[in-house]
Every structure is written in structure tokens, then in C-alpha cells.
Amino acid sequence: MTADSDNRDSDSPLLEVRNLQSGYGDLRVVWDVSLDVYPGRVTALLGRNGAGKTSTLRAISGLNKVHGGTITMGGTDLSGVAPHRRVRRGMAYVQEGKRVFHKQTVEQNLLLGGYTRGKRRSALKSDVERTYEMFPILGEKRNLLAGSMSGGQQQMLAIGAALMSDSKLLMLDEPSGGLAPVIVNEVMEHVQLLKENGLAVLLVEQAVEAAMSVADHVTVLDIGKVVLDSPADQIDDMEVLKDAYFGRSDSPA
């Protein structure tokens, strides 16, 4: 269901994005983005609204057209690969807004998440049980409609369903959106657990302090370009991030 733990802290990035250019139709939003995501680590992609964070994730996942640059995962260039084939290669994308099937049960949502792998139902059931071990609240509510759960529980379900596709790379877009601070902390605890299990995580988040609590590396965007790229443990002053957000960083783009 997730990356093998023996891949944790690999010296080679699982995902390499180089000089990415992308957007919506003829509208260019991402001008020059490069980043790496390693197994067992979290890369936090930060920036103010409109900086190009979601557009970057959509380009990596194949939902937005790539106009320039490369997207390489596990040594294979995926720039022209269809989105569903990227999923089969181990890429999972949880979009903003806790996107689950509200009128399906928790377990049905998880099973739907695993069907892309073409597994037998017995194998899917085994993956479902592992998901319940990781998210016990989902196991408790397995027979309830997803729409009846809280926002935080729906977010965990969205993550669990994404991981059912045997993911190696998990991309999360604003998992804290609309959640109470205590629930945000719980979600980040699960992100921490996922990286400890060897998953490579690319996290887009507006709750900067929450993101920094799990991040190993930080990339800040502004107007579709990288304005700060640094190991998280080298950012010991939040003013550095504020400077990057508001265009006062001296870091090279």
C-alpha cells in the first residue's frame, strides 16, 4: 500500500522536477519550478495564494499540460505520461477539499481507491485492513457514509483512498483546509507516520507552522518561480519564510 520502509532516507530522489513550466490552456502560471522529493521525507511546497503551488501539483500529476521542463519519477520521465499511468507508477494526488464519495461508505471509498491497480478483491480487502491499522477511526466507521463524517475524518479517508493505489509518492494539496487546529495537528501526525513508513511526500500547505512541523525540505514559490529552497532544519527563523513570501528574499530563484 505504501513505500517499503527500507527505502527510507534514500540518497536518490524519487521525484525530480526540473525547470517546470505549466498552466491552464494558454495561461502560464508555473514559469520555472525545480524540486526533489525523497523516500521517507516531506518536501513542503509553500507560498502565498496564486504562487503556483496547486498548478505545480496538477502538472506533476498530469492534470495540467507541461509546456517545458521535466518530471522524473524513479528515473523515468513522466512529462508526457497520462495521469492514470502515473497513478499506476505509484503517484497519488489528494486534491484540496477532502474529495471523497459522500454517498458511498468508508470502505467503498477505499475499495474504489484501489481498483486502479487491477487487484483481486481479496488483495484489496487486505490493503483496506492495513489502511484501518493506519487510520483506526476509518475502521470504526467503515460501514458509515463518508458524507456523515467530520472534515478531518474525510481528509484521512481521502489520504487512505489515495494510498490504496500502492503509492510511493503522496502529493497533498492543503490537507488542513477548513479544519480546526487540533484536527490539523492530527492530520500532520499521520503525515509524519507516512514518511516514517518510507513514503515520499510533497505537501502544499498554507498553515506554515503545521507544514514546518513535518517538513524535511522547504521550497517556496512566488509568481510561479522558486524563491527559496532549503533544508527545513536550516530555517530557524520564521522571518526567513516571511521574506520569501513577500518578495524580500535574497535567495536565488
Secondary structure, 3 states (H helix, E strand, C coil): CCCCHHHCCCCCCCEEEEEEEEEECCEEEEEEEEEEECCCCEEEEECCCCCCHHHHHHHHHCCCCEEEEEEEECCEECCCCCHHHHHHCCEEEECCCCCCCCCCEHHHHHHHHHHHHCCCHHHHHHHHHHHHHHCHHHHHCCCCEHHHCCHHHHHHHHHHHHHCCCCCEEEEECCCCCCCHHHHHHHHHHHHHHHHCCCEEEEECCCHHHHHCCCCEEEEEECCEEEEEEEHHHCCCHHHHHHHHCCCCCCCC
